[in-house]
Amino acid sequence: MVASGMGAGLMRLDQAEQGARNGELAIWNGWRSHTWLCWIAPVDGKRAVSVDAVRGAVMEAWA
């Protein structure tokens, strides 16, 4: 939805500012706050390969 212009997204500020400079997106400055990124997983500790892949991508992007 974000790519189609119909949604909102959460991304690092430096990446958002670069996207705005590149003309790829617009930043709405009407609200700003500190945000924590929390990872939630099942209690039993079993994770699907797809969950590990998404977690790895998020950790790499937010490092």
Secondary structure, 3 states (H helix, E strand, C coil): CCCCCCCCCCCCHHHHHHHHHCCCCCCCCCCCCCCCCCCCCCCCCCCCHHHHHHHHHHHHHCC
